[in-house]
Amino acid sequence: MTSTPEREGAAGEKARGYPLTATAGRDYWRASGLDRELRAVSARISGYRGRRRVDPVRLRAELNRTLFQLEDTERQLRACLRELEVRADRAAETGRAALRRLDTVCRITALLVDERQGGEAALLDGAVRLLAEEFGARVSAFLADGTADGAAGEEAPHEVATAGREGGLRQVLTAAASAADRVHRTGRPLLRPGAVLGVPLCAGGRTIGSLIMLRSDDFVIQELGLVQELGRQLALALWSERRRRQQADAAQLLQSSLLPAALPSVPGVQVAAGYLPPRGGAAVGGDFYDVFPVRDGWGLLLGDICGKGEEAAAVTAVVRHGTRALSVWEPCPERVLEQVGQVMALQNTTDRFATAVFARLRFEPTCGPGAVRLGVASAGHLPAAVVRADGEVSFLKGGGCPIGIAGLSEVAVEETVLQAGDALLLYSDGATEARDREGRFFDERGLAAVLAETAGMSAEALVRAVEQRVLDFAGGAPQDDMALLAVRVDPDPADPKPADPKPLDPG
C-alpha cells in the first residue's frame, strides 16, 4: 500500500499520542483559514532547502506537537504559580504570627521593666492577663513560698485569667495545680495532650514558681518555646522585684535607725521634723536630724552626709551620736562640732564628710516671757531660717567648714533670741536645691516665700507646708533627700500646757 505524505504525517501524529488525524488536521487548518499561509510557508522553506519540497502535513504535525508542548508547559507553569501562591500565603501567615509573637514579647517586656507597675502582685497580674489574651487560655501563676525546694503543695495560684476553656474554675485550678506539681518536681516544661502547657519560673539558681496554661485546643511546640522565653523574663523580673523590695526594706530599716523614732516633748516650745527620701527612695539617704536634752537646755541637730548608702549611714551615726555624747560636757555648740570633726578626721577610714548645724536652746527669763536663746553653730551648712510672729523671715550666717576634713575645723556661730510665736527652721539642701522641669532651683527665695505664709502656724504645720511646696515644685519627689527640723516658741507663755500626770509608783 502506497503511503502518502498526509498518511505518514497522520500516522506520526497518532504514534506520538496526538489525537489529530491527517483529515482532521487538514480540516482544522482549512477551517481556520491558515491552510493557504501554511502552504506559502512550506514553499518558502522548500526554497531555503535547495528547492526540496516540504510536506505541509508534516509541518502541521510538528506545529501541533509544539502547540501541545506549549499547552503542557502552560499547565506546569500555572501549577507552579499556584504552589508559589500557597507558599506565599503560608509565609505571610507565618510572618503575621511571628509579628504577633514579637508584639507579645515586646508588650510583656515593657510590662516587666515598667518601674510603675507597683510590685510583684501587679507585675504578675499584668503578665497573666496579657498571656491569657494572647493565647486564648486560662493562665495560672504559682509562686513558691520562699522555701528552697518550692513544693507545689505550699503554693497558691496568684491569678487566673479566663479565656476559652470549658469547665468550672475548680476543675481548672485542679488541673493547673496538678501540672504545677509536675513542673516543680521535674523542673522541666510540660506539653501534653489535653491542651496543657507549663513552664518553670527559674531565677537566682532556683525555681521560684511555675506558669500553667490551659485551653480548649492543643498547644504546639512553637508556643512552648515562646512561653518558655516569656517565663524566663517573668522569673527574672520577679526575682529583681524581690531583691529590690528586700533592699528597699533594708534601706528603710537602716534609715529609720538613723532618725529618732519620736521627738521628745520640750516644755515651752513646739518641735517638729520631717524627712523625704530622694526620688526612687531605694538608697539610704545622708540627711538626718535629732533633738536631745543637754546641760541647761536642749540640742537641735541637723546634718547632711556626703553621698548615700552604708558608708554614709556609718558617718551619720558618728556625727549624731558623737554630738549627743560631747554635748553632755561641752556647753559651746561650736566646740562640740569642732571636736566631732576631729574625731571623724582621726578615725574615719573613708573620704566622707558632713555638713551640720547644731543649735543649743536654753530658756532665759531676761529675754522676755517665754523667750528662748539659741546659739547656732554651722559647719559648712546652709543658714538657719528665722520666722518671726509677724511673718518676717530672715536667715542666719551659716557657713563654716564641713566636719571630717583633716586640718579644717572652722565653725561659724551666731546667737539669736526667739520670742513668743517665733520659729526657727533647720533644713538640708534637698529643699533649696530641688529643681522643677525647667531646671530652676527652689532656693532660699522660694523657701522664704513659703515660710512667710506660715506665720502663726504650729511647728508641725510649718514643716508640712515646706514639704508640700517643695514636692509641688519638684513634680512629686525631690531629686535629693530632704530633712527639716522646726522649733516654735509657744505664743502664749502665760498659759502653759499642763504636763502629763506621772503614774503613781505602786511601790
Buried (B, 14 or more C-beta within 10 A) or exposed (E): EEEEBBBBBBBBBBEEEBEBBBEEBBEBBEEEEBBEEBBEBBEEEBEEEEEEEBBBBBBBBEBBBEEBEEEEEEEEEEEEEEEEEEEEEEEEEEEEEEEEBEEBBEBBEEBBEEEEBEEBEBBBBBBBBBBBBBBEBBBBBBBBEEEEEBEBEEBEBBBBBEBBBEEEEEEBBEBBBBBBBBBBEEEEBBBEEEBBBBBBBBBEEBBBBBBBBBBEEEBEEEBBEBBBBBBBBBBBBBBBBBEBEEEBEEBBEBBEEBBBEEBEEBEBBBBBBBBBBBEEBBBBBBBBBBBBEBEEBBBBBBBBBBBBBEBBBBBBBBBBEBBBBBBEEBBBBBBBBBBBBBBBBEEBEEEBBBBBBBBBBBBEEEBBEBBBBBBBBBBBBBBBBBBBBEEEBEBBEBBBBBBBBEEBBEBBBBEBBBBBBBBBBBBBBBBBBBBEEEEEBBEBEBBBEBBBBBBBBBBBBBBBBBBEBBBEBBEEBBBBBBBBBBBBBBBEBEEEEEEEEEEEEEE
